[in-house]
Every structure is written in structure tokens, then in C-alpha cells.
Amino acid sequence: MVKQFLKSIRPINLLMVLVTMYTMRFAIIKPLLFMLTDLVNYDLELILSETQFLLLVLSVIAIAAGGYIINDHHDQEEDRVNKPNKLNTTSLTGYYLLTAIGLIIGFGLAFQLGNYNYGLFHLAAAISLWFYATYFKGSILLGNFIIALCVGMVPLVVGVYEVTQLQFAYPDLVDQFQNFNFNFVAFWMVGYAVFGFLFTLSREAIKDAEDWEGDAKAGKNTLPVSFGINASRIWITLVNLCIVYSLWYVYNNFLNDKLTLLFASILSMFLVIQALLVWMIKTQKKWHLQSTLSKVFSAFGLLYALGVAYMMYNGIWA
């Protein structure tokens, strides 16, 4: 039973959520404050305590884990075809328990910080995951967009909590420097949210192509079931090219440094190769390989944040 439960909550995926959130805090926000400290001659520190941030992470992880459980519960019919050896029968008790824990922690933290609106992010994520698993997973692209939005919210929620607290904590900077705010920190979180959304959109389309046989027998209306596998290939290609365009847009207009050039070049190469390979795939196993590679591409993006941190701490941003 414990083994079944652990399989349901996707420990590797939850670990990626944890790593993403801590990367945003310590490899993006904290180095930005370090660099800004030298510029404005004002000692800037993170406002959320380590305990508060840990509670934020635990809330997000608990809600995500609950989402995986309810997703598996509603996927049993198609999994009998797609994953007969990995069929998951975990009850919904775990879903209700984990979601409740996530919401209690989230609203408790919001109460402690004096901003109840923070709790709405946690509630929105829980509701979205429920609607996705119950109604929209088998729909044409809509389910993919919901999951992509939830993934994009992971770095975004870090930005919302951290940046708003910074704005309240340093009002003197607004008086000392005209039009000063911490929105530049939020821009980084938004950037990561957008790329997280796009990478997830591509990966979810690949997963639909991988599972189309089981989805068809279960009566789902995913893109490959409704319009054929070539429609999925076209969509994946378009999303990957959109990511490539976005990478170079960021490089040309905002971050024209050598690190960004390197990462944009590597990711663009792999994304274009993947867009070509999806036209050659004939088996479920090869679709699964591409799904795994999409996760690797997303993880690679976190390494960029480590490079950013190194450059900011050493004053070599160029």
C-alpha cells in the first residue's frame, strides 16, 4: 500500500518542484538582491524566513501530490491499455488528505504574512488540478493548457510571495530612488513561468501522443484521438519552435550575455532536433523517450539559474 502511494505521488516530479522553488529563491532572487545592494548601497535581504519558505514549498508539493493521485484515479481505464504493468489503484483518501494539508498550510502562511490573497494561489491550483483530472484531461488541448499553467505557477508563486514582501519591507528605497520597485525580480519569475508553461505544453502533447491508444478506448478526445497523430506532431513542432523563438527574443532584447547565448543555443538545437524526431516516431516506447527528454530540457533550464547566480555574485554579468 505504501509503495502504491509513493508511486502515485510521483516523487521525482515533486522533487523537481522543490528544486525549482529553491532555485528561484537562492539562484535568482537572492543574487539579484546581492547585486542590487552594491548598486543602491542598501543592505537587502530576503524577507520570508527559511521556515516560511519551507511551508510554502510543502503546501505546493502537497497540492501537487494530491493532483497526481486524483489523476491516476481517473486514468485507470486508459492505463489498462497504456500501462498494464503499472496500473495504479490508490484510493482518493490520499488526494483529499494531501490537498487539505496543502490548503491549510497555504492559508495559514497567508494569514501569518497578513495577506489572505496569497491563499488564493493555493486554492486556484487545487481547483485546477481537480477540474483537470475530472473533466478536462481528455479534452483537446484544454487539459494540456491547465497543467502547463499549474507548472508555470510554481516559479510565479515564489515571485509573488517574495517580491510583495520586499516591496513592503523597503519603503525607504521608493523615496530615495525615483520610480524604484522590485518588479525586476518579478520579471525573472515571470520568465521562468512562461518557459515552464511552454515546455510543459510540449511535453503534455507528447504524452497524449504516447497514450493515444488507451485514450481512444477510454473515449477521451485528446488531440491525436480526435485529429490523428500527425496533428500532435504539428502541434509539438509549433510549440517547440515557439520556445526557440522566445529564447532568442529574450537574448536579443533583454539578456545578451554569453551565458544566455550558450543556453539558448543548446536548448534551441535540442528542441529543433526533437521537433524533427517526432515525425519519425512509430512506437509508444519512442514517444515515452521524447517525454523523458522534455523533462531533461526543463531541468537544464534550472542550470541556467545557477550560472546567473555565479555571474551576479562575482560581478561578471556580461
PyMOL commands that set and color helices and strands:
alter all, ss='L'
color gray80, all
select helices_A, chain A and resi 2-8+11-40+50-74+76-82+84-86+93-113+118-136+142-169+171-176+183-210+212-217+223-227+229-253+258-277+284-314
alter helices_A, ss='H'
color red, helices_A
deselect
rebuild
show_as cartoon
